Each structure stands twice: as structure tokens, then as C-alpha cells.
Amino acid sequence: MLVLWLTVPTKSGPPSNEQAESSAVAQLRVIDPAEVTYSSVGGRYGTIQDMIAAGLLDRRFAGEIDGYSFEVRLLGATNYLAIASPVGNVGRYVYSSAPDAVIRYSAGPAEAPVGQPVR
């Protein structure tokens, strides 16, 4: 009996732009409900580190996820801006979200709060 093993090459290395961007949007969709929970308990929104400490986000958010870094800018007690920024050559856009939970994209972080909604 002859047994043949076939191997299928798998892609390794950094994700494609589309994969990285899709992941960034998905991660922002994790941050938004974590902010709602954090603010309902503490009366204010939290930073990435605050939400990690509270167990609402995992430690991956403190570093890079699929070519994007994440931060939350606190804009007073009743507002925040969660931003996903590409690191290196992965990703074409900066993504952001605020308390309205609409994820927007733009060419740079300065434009993040007023970018176009992701469809």
C-alpha cells in the first residue's frame, strides 16, 4: 500500500491589508461594549489599561493585534474616542469609534473622529 502525504502551503507572515483592517474593525466592536460596561459600573469611560485591569478586555489590546495598535482617548467624563492605527505597512486606514458605536475610517488619526462610516 502506498500512502501519499500532500501538504498545502499556508501563508505565514503579516496579514493582508484587508485581513488587518477587518480585524481592526472587529476589535473596535469589542471595545465599544466594554466601554459601556465600564462606564455603567464606574460612572466614566476607561482607557485600554483600565478595561484590561477590570477584566473587560484581554491583554492583547495592550499591544499590536494583526498589524494595528489600539488606544482610547478620554474626552471628558462622557466621551471617548477608540482608535485603531496601522503599524508599519499593514493597513491603509485608521479606524475609530465613539459612544455612538459607529466605526469610522480615515486616512490619518487626526481625521479619525470625522471619518466615513464603515459599511
N, C-alpha and C positions, 0 to 999 in steps of 0.2 A: 504494500500500500504506500502510495506516495502522497505526502502532505505538503501542500504549498502554503507558505505564510505570505500574505500580502500586507504591506504596510502602506498606510495612507499618510502622505506628508501632512503635517499640521503646521499652521502658521504660528510662529513664535515671534516675540518682539513686541513693539508698541502697537496698540490698536490703531485701526484706520481712523481718519477724521470722523467719519460717520459713526463708528462704534464709540469713540471717545465722547462725541457730542451727545449721543443718545444716553450714554452713561451719566454724563453731567446733568442732563435734564432729569433723569431718574433719581439721582442723588438729591437734587433740589426738591423733588417731590417727597423725599424722606425728611428733609429739613423743615419744610413748612408745617406739617402736623406736629413735629417735635416742638417747634416754637409755640404752637397753640397750647400744647400740654404744659410746657414750661411756664408760659405766662399765666395760665389758669391756676397754677399752684403758687407761683412766686409773685404774681402781680406785675411782672415785667418780662420783656423778651430776654433771651440769653445769647451769649456767644457760643461758638462751636465748643470751646472748652467747658463752658457752663453746662451745656447739654450732654457732653460726654460724661462729666462728673455726676450728673443726675441720672445717668443710665438711659437717656433718650436717644443718643447716637452712639455708634461704636467708634472705637479708636481710629479706624481708617480715616475718618474725617479730619483728623489732626495732620494728616499727610496728604500725599497725592493719590488720587483714585483715577485709574485709566487715563492718565495724562492731564488731569485737572486738579487744581488746588481749590479749596473751599474756605470762605470766610463769611462771617456775619458782622455787619456794621450796625451797631445800635444807634438809632436816630431818635433819642429820647426814650421815654418810658413806653410809648405807644406805637413805635415804628421800628422797623429793622429793614436791612437790605442784605439778603443772602446772595453771594456772588460765587460763581464757578469760573475760574480763569484758566485758560490753557497754559500748560507748562511746556516749554520747548517748541517743537514743531508739530505737536499734536493738537488738533482742534483749530477751527477757523474763527470761532466766535466766543465771546464772553456771555454767559447766561446769568440771569438774576431773577430773584423773586422777592416779593414784599408781602405784607399781611394780606393782600388781596389774593395771594397764591397763584397769580398769573405769572407764568415763566416767560421771560423776555430774552431776546438775544440782541447783541450789538457787536460792533467791531472792536470796541475797547471798553475798559472798566469805567471810564468817565461817562460813557453813554448808557451804562447798564440800567439805570432807573427808568429811562425813557425809550428803551429798545422796542423792537417789534415783538408782539406775542408769538410764542411758538405755536404752531398749528399741528 
